[in-house]
Amino acid sequence: MKRVIPAGVALALLAGAASASTATMRIHVGDLEPTTSAGAQEILSRIDIAARQFCTVPGEWTYDAEYWRCHRTMVATAVKSLDAPLVTALYDQPQPTRFALR
């Protein structure tokens, strides 16, 4: 039996110093089973891709602190909104630290 999963996540983001705008990040996961490892991993991958696209400023290729703050917020919000235990468990796993070599 497949669960019905929300198709979108909304979050108000600051747009500039004084004004705020509301935008919606949509993630289609209704074709996946969040109670399987493969399904949960694919859901997390789709959330990551959607957050990357959502947080990218058109015409800019820089990934600054504001971009990463947006990305972290959108992924965390999507995972929480989905409320799928296996997806949450995968999201909460510690990630390895990567170091850049010169």
Secondary structure as UniProt FT lines:
FT   STRAND          8..14
FT   STRAND          20..26
FT   TURN            30..31
FT   TURN            34..35
FT   HELIX           37..55
FT   TURN            58..59
FT   HELIX           65..82
FT   HELIX           85..92
//
